[in-house]
């Protein structure tokens, strides 16, 4: 890690060498890394395994409450299940269909910004642009906020979230907050968290007032957070803010990273790019807006987005606590140890995926063998990601518009390395030059 290398690559090497069940010692704490379909099925598909105590570490960061006991971090299954049930209406098919308007609107704003920069010379930081876009989207559709991050470089939210994610990595070292050289950073993490939670509190108060005044309100995440508190008879503001912060971060960070990795791969796979453009020309033509009915027809784009998450699962792993002794792959695992299940490791093992480092969307062709319990970028089972459909709908709309309008090339000198910032990101930000796409089917 001191060399800015990805720890998961080392863990992958060990998994290939030592097998599907291995023990790692982190100082005095042993953890078991399981990289077998049998183990993934056992631990993720059953509600009996609680999330590991690692999630307690992100209850707060440097003394300021962070994700608390929200949907991602809740260890108690019953507490989590209650929250999930309450949140489900904000992610049902009917509500998601209504989000196509905001998805198109915000993606169109990004295309207008890119059109001004598409001179073939100016380097555009695509990861930063995707980050700002997805931040604007989640703010609007989940919380009724107009952040305007796409147009305002000085808006503090993107910076605050980046700082908080860095804090997540830093907190792995319990001594960080006491080291003299880290004091300024620790202070910035605390201030960033306070900004996120303060904004959340203002949103909750305004929405509560609107409900009390009998105003029409959307069935969005903010409404569901309040409805959940009402159903539980528990208006604990801090608990409600846990889910505000959880959705704000998870709802934009992972999608922006996925889109950035896809753009990066397309710059070195022109044949895949051409195939995607041909599909988009066929399905969308020169239409400005993408309809919900179009999404299911974009089969190759779906395959490509899945392949990105095989190689670059932006949230690479999860962990469970094994409370009773268990035998997996013929190996006895003792009780009371954490078990790590990592999609990055399994997605890059050639025993599960032939030529795993080759970017090949046809792995996910409808006729291809299904990767049962070896592919889980959104986790699996009862605690799989509630926002999976939301994020992939948004990603499709953005990529359709980008590939419909522009050709892009990677500015030379950038690496394809990955950095762990709590989620996996590109190291160099995917800086590209863009040009308008001159010919396409259906254009006038």
C-alpha positions as CSV (number, residue, x, y, z in Angstrom):
1,X,0.0,0.0,0.0
2,X,3.0,2.3,0.7
3,X,3.9,1.8,-3.0
4,X,0.3,2.9,-4.0
5,X,-0.4,-0.7,-5.2
6,X,-3.7,-2.3,-4.7
7,X,-3.9,-4.8,-1.8
8,X,-6.5,-6.8,-3.6
9,X,-3.9,-7.7,-6.3
10,X,-1.7,-9.2,-3.6
11,X,-4.7,-11.1,-2.1
12,X,-5.6,-12.4,-5.6
13,X,-2.0,-13.7,-5.9
14,X,-2.3,-15.5,-2.6
15,X,-5.8,-16.9,-3.4
16,X,-4.4,-18.4,-6.6
17,X,-1.4,-19.9,-4.7
18,X,-3.1,-21.0,-1.4
19,X,-6.6,-21.9,-2.5
20,X,-10.2,-21.0,-1.9
21,X,-10.0,-20.6,1.9
22,X,-7.1,-18.8,3.4
23,X,-6.3,-17.0,6.7
24,X,-4.7,-13.6,6.8
25,X,-3.4,-12.0,10.0
26,X,-3.9,-8.3,10.4
27,X,-1.7,-7.7,13.5
28,X,-3.5,-9.8,16.1
29,X,-6.8,-10.2,14.1
30,X,-7.2,-13.2,11.9
31,X,-9.6,-13.0,9.0
32,X,-10.7,-15.7,6.5
33,X,-10.8,-14.9,2.8
34,X,-13.1,-17.2,1.0
35,X,-13.0,-17.3,-2.8
36,X,-15.2,-20.2,-3.8
37,X,-18.7,-20.3,-5.2
38,X,-19.7,-22.7,-2.3
39,X,-18.6,-20.1,0.2
40,X,-20.2,-17.2,-1.5
41,X,-23.5,-19.0,-1.7
42,X,-23.3,-20.1,2.0
43,X,-22.4,-16.6,3.4
44,X,-24.4,-14.3,1.2
45,X,-27.6,-16.1,0.4
46,X,-28.5,-16.8,4.0
47,X,-29.7,-14.1,6.5
48,X,-28.1,-16.0,9.4
49,X,-24.7,-14.5,8.9
50,X,-24.4,-11.0,10.4
51,X,-22.1,-8.3,8.9
52,X,-18.7,-8.4,10.5
53,X,-17.5,-5.9,13.1
54,X,-15.6,-4.0,10.4
55,X,-18.8,-2.1,9.8
56,X,-18.5,-0.7,13.4
57,X,-15.4,1.1,12.3
58,X,-17.4,3.2,9.9
59,X,-20.1,4.0,12.4
60,X,-18.1,7.1,12.9
61,X,-14.8,8.6,11.5
62,X,-12.5,10.4,13.9
63,X,-15.2,10.9,16.5
64,X,-17.9,12.2,14.1
65,X,-20.8,9.9,13.2
66,X,-20.5,8.7,9.6
67,X,-22.7,5.8,8.3
68,X,-24.0,4.9,11.8
69,X,-26.4,2.0,11.7
70,X,-27.8,2.7,8.3
71,X,-28.8,0.3,5.5
72,X,-25.2,-0.7,4.6
73,X,-23.7,-0.9,8.1
74,X,-26.6,-2.4,10.3
75,X,-25.3,-5.6,11.7
76,X,-28.5,-6.9,13.3
77,X,-30.6,-8.6,10.5
78,X,-34.0,-7.6,12.0
79,X,-32.9,-3.9,12.3
80,X,-31.6,-4.0,8.7
81,X,-34.7,-5.8,7.3
82,X,-37.0,-3.2,8.8
83,X,-35.1,-0.4,7.1
84,X,-34.9,-2.3,3.8
85,X,-38.7,-2.9,3.8
86,X,-39.3,0.8,4.4
87,X,-37.0,1.9,1.6
88,X,-38.2,-0.6,-1.0
89,X,-41.0,1.7,-2.4
90,X,-38.3,4.3,-3.4
91,X,-36.7,1.6,-5.6
92,X,-39.7,-0.2,-7.1
93,X,-40.2,-0.4,-10.9
94,X,-42.9,2.3,-11.1
95,X,-40.8,4.9,-9.3
96,X,-37.7,4.0,-11.2
97,X,-39.5,4.5,-14.5
98,X,-40.4,8.0,-13.4
99,X,-36.7,8.8,-12.9
100,X,-36.0,8.6,-16.7
101,X,-36.8,12.3,-16.9
102,X,-34.2,13.5,-14.4
103,X,-31.7,11.0,-15.7
104,X,-32.1,12.4,-19.2
105,X,-32.1,16.0,-18.1
106,X,-28.9,15.8,-16.0
107,X,-27.1,13.7,-18.6
108,X,-28.1,16.2,-21.3
109,X,-26.5,19.0,-19.1
110,X,-23.3,17.0,-19.1
111,X,-23.4,16.6,-22.9
112,X,-23.7,20.3,-23.3
113,X,-20.7,20.9,-21.1
114,X,-18.7,18.3,-23.0
115,X,-19.7,19.8,-26.4
116,X,-18.0,23.0,-25.4
117,X,-14.8,21.1,-24.7
118,X,-15.0,18.7,-27.6
119,X,-12.2,20.4,-29.8
120,X,-9.9,17.4,-29.9
121,X,-7.3,19.2,-27.9
122,X,-8.6,20.0,-24.4
123,X,-8.1,17.3,-21.8
124,X,-11.3,16.6,-20.0
125,X,-11.2,14.8,-16.6
126,X,-13.9,12.3,-17.3
127,X,-14.0,10.8,-13.8
128,X,-14.5,14.2,-12.3
129,X,-17.3,15.0,-14.8
130,X,-19.1,11.7,-14.1
131,X,-18.7,12.2,-10.3
132,X,-20.4,15.6,-10.6
133,X,-23.1,14.3,-12.8
134,X,-24.0,11.4,-10.5
135,X,-23.9,13.7,-7.5
136,X,-26.4,16.0,-9.1
137,X,-28.6,13.1,-10.0
138,X,-28.7,11.5,-6.6
139,X,-29.2,14.9,-4.9
140,X,-32.2,15.7,-7.1
141,X,-34.0,12.3,-7.4
142,X,-33.4,11.1,-3.8
143,X,-33.5,14.3,-1.8
144,X,-35.1,17.0,-3.9
145,X,-31.8,19.0,-3.8
146,X,-30.4,21.0,-6.7
147,X,-26.6,20.9,-6.0
148,X,-25.6,22.2,-9.5
149,X,-22.2,20.4,-9.1
150,X,-21.9,20.1,-12.9
151,X,-21.8,23.8,-13.4
152,X,-20.2,25.0,-10.1
153,X,-16.7,23.9,-9.5
154,X,-16.7,25.5,-6.1
155,X,-19.7,23.5,-4.7
156,X,-18.3,21.9,-1.5
157,X,-20.1,18.6,-1.8
158,X,-17.8,16.7,-4.2
159,X,-14.8,17.7,-2.2
160,X,-16.4,16.7,1.1
161,X,-17.3,13.3,-0.2
162,X,-13.8,12.7,-1.6
163,X,-12.3,13.7,1.8
164,X,-14.7,11.4,3.7
165,X,-13.8,8.5,1.4
166,X,-10.1,9.1,2.1
167,X,-10.9,9.1,5.8
168,X,-12.5,5.7,5.4
169,X,-9.2,4.3,4.2
170,X,-7.2,6.2,6.8
171,X,-9.3,5.0,9.7
172,X,-8.0,1.4,9.0
173,X,-5.0,2.6,10.9
174,X,-6.3,3.3,14.4
175,X,-3.2,5.5,15.2
176,X,-3.9,8.0,12.3
177,X,-5.8,10.5,14.4
178,X,-2.9,10.8,16.9
179,X,-0.1,11.3,14.3
180,X,1.1,14.9,14.1
181,X,1.3,14.9,10.3
182,X,-2.4,13.8,10.0
183,X,-4.0,16.4,12.2
184,X,-5.0,18.8,9.4
185,X,-6.5,15.9,7.4
186,X,-8.4,14.5,10.4
187,X,-9.9,18.0,10.9
188,X,-11.0,18.2,7.3
189,X,-12.6,14.8,7.5
190,X,-14.6,15.8,10.5
191,X,-15.7,19.1,8.9
192,X,-16.7,17.3,5.7
193,X,-18.8,14.8,7.7
194,X,-20.5,17.6,9.6
195,X,-21.3,19.4,6.3
196,X,-23.0,16.2,4.9
197,X,-25.0,15.6,8.1
198,X,-25.9,19.3,8.5
199,X,-27.2,19.4,4.9
200,X,-29.1,16.2,5.5
201,X,-30.8,17.6,8.6
202,X,-31.9,20.7,6.7
203,X,-33.4,18.4,3.9
204,X,-35.3,16.3,6.5
205,X,-36.7,19.4,8.3
206,X,-37.9,21.0,5.0
207,X,-39.5,17.7,3.9
208,X,-41.2,17.2,7.3
209,X,-42.6,20.7,7.0
210,X,-43.9,20.0,3.5
211,X,-45.6,16.8,4.8
212,X,-47.2,18.7,7.7
213,X,-48.5,21.4,5.3
214,X,-50.1,18.7,3.1
215,X,-48.0,19.4,0.1
216,X,-47.5,16.9,-2.7
217,X,-44.3,15.1,-2.1
218,X,-42.4,12.5,-4.2
219,X,-41.9,8.8,-3.1
220,X,-38.2,9.4,-3.0
221,X,-35.6,8.2,-0.5
222,X,-36.0,11.3,1.7
223,X,-39.7,10.6,2.1
224,X,-39.1,7.0,2.9
225,X,-36.5,7.9,5.6
226,X,-39.2,10.0,7.3
227,X,-41.9,7.4,6.7
228,X,-39.7,4.8,8.3
229,X,-39.2,6.9,11.3
230,X,-43.0,7.5,11.6
231,X,-43.8,3.8,11.3
232,X,-41.2,3.0,13.9
233,X,-42.4,5.8,16.1
234,X,-38.8,6.8,16.3
235,X,-37.8,10.3,15.1
236,X,-34.1,9.9,16.1
237,X,-32.6,12.4,13.8
238,X,-29.1,10.8,13.9
239,X,-30.4,7.4,12.7
240,X,-32.3,9.2,9.8
241,X,-29.1,11.0,8.9
242,X,-27.2,7.7,8.7
243,X,-29.3,6.7,5.7
244,X,-29.1,10.2,4.2
245,X,-25.3,10.0,4.2
246,X,-25.3,6.3,3.1
247,X,-27.5,6.9,0.0
248,X,-25.7,10.2,-0.9
249,X,-22.3,8.4,-1.0
250,X,-23.3,5.0,-2.3
251,X,-25.8,6.5,-4.8
252,X,-23.2,8.4,-6.8
253,X,-19.7,7.2,-6.1
254,X,-20.0,3.7,-7.4
255,X,-21.8,4.6,-10.6
256,X,-19.3,7.4,-11.4
257,X,-16.5,5.0,-11.0
258,X,-18.1,2.3,-13.1
259,X,-18.6,4.8,-16.0
260,X,-15.0,6.0,-15.7
261,X,-13.6,2.5,-15.9
262,X,-15.9,1.8,-18.9
263,X,-14.6,4.9,-20.8
264,X,-11.0,3.9,-19.9
265,X,-11.5,0.4,-21.4
266,X,-13.3,1.7,-24.5
267,X,-10.2,3.9,-25.3
268,X,-8.2,0.7,-25.8
269,X,-11.0,-1.5,-27.3
270,X,-12.2,0.4,-30.5
271,X,-13.9,-2.8,-31.7
272,X,-16.1,-2.8,-28.6
273,X,-16.7,0.9,-28.9
274,X,-17.9,0.5,-32.5
275,X,-20.2,-2.3,-31.6
276,X,-21.8,-0.3,-28.8
277,X,-22.2,2.7,-31.1
278,X,-23.9,0.5,-33.7
279,X,-26.3,-0.8,-31.1
280,X,-27.1,2.7,-29.9
281,X,-27.6,3.9,-33.5
282,X,-30.0,1.0,-34.1
283,X,-32.0,1.4,-30.9
284,X,-31.9,5.1,-30.2
285,X,-31.0,6.7,-33.5
286,X,-30.8,10.5,-33.2
287,X,-33.4,10.7,-30.4
288,X,-32.3,13.1,-27.7
289,X,-34.0,11.4,-24.8
290,X,-33.7,7.7,-23.8
291,X,-37.0,6.0,-23.0
292,X,-37.4,3.4,-20.3
293,X,-38.5,0.9,-23.0
294,X,-35.2,1.5,-24.8
295,X,-33.1,0.2,-21.9
296,X,-34.0,-3.5,-22.3
297,X,-33.1,-3.4,-26.0
298,X,-29.5,-2.2,-25.3
299,X,-28.3,-5.8,-24.7
300,X,-24.6,-5.2,-25.6
301,X,-24.4,-2.2,-23.5
302,X,-25.8,-4.2,-20.6
303,X,-23.1,-6.9,-21.2
304,X,-20.4,-4.2,-21.3
305,X,-21.5,-2.6,-18.0
306,X,-21.5,-6.1,-16.4
307,X,-18.0,-6.8,-17.7
308,X,-16.7,-3.5,-16.3
309,X,-17.9,-4.6,-12.8
310,X,-16.3,-8.0,-13.2
311,X,-12.9,-6.4,-13.7
312,X,-13.5,-3.3,-11.6
313,X,-16.2,-4.0,-8.9
314,X,-16.3,-0.5,-7.5
315,X,-17.4,-1.8,-4.1
316,X,-15.1,-4.8,-4.1
317,X,-16.1,-6.9,-1.2
318,X,-18.2,-7.5,1.9
319,X,-17.7,-9.5,5.1
320,X,-19.7,-11.7,7.4
321,X,-19.2,-12.9,11.0
322,X,-19.0,-16.7,11.3
323,X,-20.4,-17.4,14.8
324,X,-20.3,-21.2,14.6
325,X,-17.7,-23.6,13.3
326,X,-18.2,-24.4,9.6
327,X,-16.6,-26.6,6.9
328,X,-16.1,-24.9,3.5
329,X,-14.3,-26.6,0.6
330,X,-13.3,-29.4,3.1
331,X,-11.6,-26.9,5.3
332,X,-12.7,-26.3,8.9
333,X,-13.2,-22.7,9.8
334,X,-13.4,-22.0,13.6
335,X,-16.2,-20.0,15.2
336,X,-16.1,-16.3,15.9
337,X,-14.0,-15.2,12.9
338,X,-14.8,-12.6,10.1
339,X,-15.1,-14.0,6.6
340,X,-14.2,-11.8,3.6
341,X,-15.9,-12.3,0.2
342,X,-14.2,-10.3,-2.5
343,X,-15.7,-9.8,-6.0
344,X,-12.4,-8.3,-7.3
345,X,-10.5,-11.4,-6.4
346,X,-13.0,-13.9,-7.8
347,X,-13.7,-11.9,-10.9
348,X,-10.0,-12.1,-11.8
349,X,-9.4,-15.8,-11.2
350,X,-8.9,-17.9,-14.3
351,X,-10.5,-20.8,-12.7
352,X,-13.8,-18.9,-12.9
353,X,-13.2,-16.6,-15.9
354,X,-11.1,-17.7,-18.9
355,X,-8.4,-15.1,-19.7
356,X,-9.7,-13.0,-16.8
357,X,-7.7,-9.8,-17.6
358,X,-9.2,-9.6,-21.1
359,X,-12.1,-7.2,-21.3
360,X,-14.8,-9.3,-23.0
361,X,-18.5,-8.3,-22.8
362,X,-19.5,-11.5,-24.5
363,X,-18.9,-13.3,-21.2
364,X,-22.3,-11.9,-20.3
365,X,-24.1,-12.8,-23.5
366,X,-27.5,-14.3,-22.8
367,X,-26.3,-17.6,-24.2
368,X,-23.0,-17.7,-22.3
369,X,-22.7,-19.8,-19.1
370,X,-23.9,-18.0,-16.0
371,X,-21.3,-17.1,-13.5
372,X,-23.1,-18.5,-10.5
373,X,-21.7,-17.2,-7.2
374,X,-18.5,-16.0,-8.7
375,X,-19.8,-12.5,-9.9
376,X,-21.3,-10.3,-7.2
377,X,-20.5,-6.6,-7.6
378,X,-23.7,-5.6,-5.9
379,X,-23.4,-8.5,-3.4
380,X,-26.0,-11.3,-3.5
381,X,-28.9,-12.6,-1.4
382,X,-31.1,-10.6,1.0
383,X,-28.5,-7.9,1.6
384,X,-27.7,-7.2,-2.1
385,X,-27.6,-3.6,-3.1
386,X,-31.0,-1.9,-3.1
387,X,-29.9,0.6,-5.7
388,X,-28.6,-1.8,-8.3
389,X,-31.4,-1.2,-10.9
390,X,-31.2,2.6,-10.2
391,X,-27.5,2.8,-10.9
392,X,-27.5,0.7,-14.0
393,X,-30.4,2.7,-15.5
394,X,-28.5,5.9,-14.9
395,X,-25.3,4.4,-16.3
396,X,-27.1,3.3,-19.5
397,X,-28.6,6.8,-20.1
398,X,-25.2,8.5,-19.6
399,X,-23.3,6.1,-21.9
400,X,-26.0,6.2,-24.6
401,X,-25.7,10.0,-24.8
402,X,-21.9,10.0,-24.6
403,X,-21.4,7.4,-27.3
404,X,-24.2,8.8,-29.5
405,X,-22.5,12.3,-29.6
406,X,-18.8,11.9,-29.1
407,X,-15.6,10.2,-30.1
408,X,-12.9,10.2,-27.4
409,X,-9.3,9.3,-26.9
410,X,-7.2,8.9,-23.7
411,X,-4.6,11.6,-23.2
412,X,-1.2,9.8,-23.4
413,X,0.8,9.1,-20.3
414,X,-2.0,7.9,-18.0
415,X,-1.9,4.6,-16.2
416,X,-4.6,2.0,-16.0
417,X,-3.9,1.5,-12.3
418,X,-6.6,1.3,-9.7
419,X,-6.6,3.1,-6.3
420,X,-8.6,2.1,-3.2
421,X,-10.5,5.1,-1.9
422,X,-13.1,3.1,0.0
423,X,-14.4,2.3,-3.5
424,X,-12.1,1.4,-6.4
425,X,-11.3,4.4,-8.7
426,X,-9.0,5.1,-11.6
427,X,-5.6,6.6,-10.5
428,X,-5.3,9.3,-13.2
429,X,-9.0,10.3,-13.6
430,X,-9.4,9.2,-17.2
431,X,-8.4,12.4,-19.0
432,X,-9.7,12.4,-22.6
433,X,-9.9,14.6,-25.6
434,X,-13.3,14.6,-27.3
435,X,-14.6,15.3,-30.8
436,X,-18.2,15.4,-32.0
437,X,-19.2,12.2,-33.7
438,X,-19.8,13.1,-37.3
439,X,-21.8,10.2,-38.7
440,X,-24.3,7.9,-37.2
441,X,-27.4,6.0,-38.3
442,X,-30.6,8.1,-38.0
443,X,-28.7,11.4,-37.9
444,X,-29.8,14.1,-40.3
